[in-house]
Amino acid sequence: ALQGDKAEAKRIDNTLKPLHKALFLESNPIPVKWAVQQLDLIGPGIRLPLTPLAAQYHEQVRTAMQQAGVL
């Protein structure tokens, strides 16, 4: 976008939209921490007041990560 390629910026934005939406299925940063854990960049622990991402959202976040090409 900074180089004037609006079509490419739009394509990238469209690719990432499902991931952005999935990362807000629960209070942020819970889905973000779960996603980063799936990439093995952090361990499984989280501190209160955060709680683990509800199991019902795991597949949705995982699928969005795969579609965005990050997993």
C-alpha positions in Angstrom: 0.0 0.0 0.0 2.8 2.4 0.8 4.2 1.8 -2.7 0.9 2.5 -4.3 -0.1 -1.1 -5.1 -3.7 -0.9 -3.8 -4.7 -4.1 -5.5 -2.0 -6.1 -3.6 -2.8 -4.4 -0.3 -6.5 -5.3 -0.8 -5.6 -8.9 -1.6 -3.5 -9.2 1.5 -6.2 -7.5 3.6 -8.8 -10.0 2.3 -6.5 -12.9 3.0 -6.0 -11.8 6.6 -9.6 -10.7 7.4 -10.7 -14.2 8.7 -7.7 -14.4 10.9 -8.3 -10.9 12.3 -11.9 -11.8 13.0 -10.9 -15.1 14.7 -8.4 -13.4 16.9 -11.3 -11.5 18.5 -13.6 -14.4 19.2 -12.9 -14.0 22.9 -11.4 -11.2 24.9 -8.1 -10.2 23.4 -5.3 -11.4 24.0 -6.6 -14.9 24.7 -7.0 -16.0 21.1 -3.7 -14.3 20.1 -1.8 -16.1 22.9 -3.4 -19.4 21.8 -2.4 -18.8 18.2 1.2 -17.9 19.1 1.3 -21.1 21.2 0.3 -23.1 18.2 3.3 -21.7 16.4 5.5 -22.9 19.3 6.7 -19.4 20.0 5.4 -19.4 23.6 4.6 -22.1 26.2 1.1 -23.1 27.2 0.8 -21.2 30.5 -1.2 -18.0 30.9 -1.7 -15.8 34.0 -4.9 -14.8 35.6 -7.2 -13.0 34.9 -6.8 -14.6 31.5 -8.3 -18.1 30.9 -7.5 -20.6 28.1 -9.3 -20.1 24.8 -12.5 -22.1 24.8 -12.2 -25.4 23.0 -15.1 -24.4 20.8 -12.9 -21.8 19.1 -9.8 -23.8 18.5 -10.7 -25.1 15.1 -11.9 -21.7 13.9 -8.7 -20.0 14.9 -6.6 -22.8 13.5 -8.4 -22.7 10.2 -8.1 -19.0 10.0 -4.3 -19.3 10.7 -4.0 -21.9 7.9 -5.9 -19.8 5.4 -3.7 -16.8 6.2 -0.6 -18.9 5.6 0.8 -18.6 9.1 0.3 -22.2 10.2 
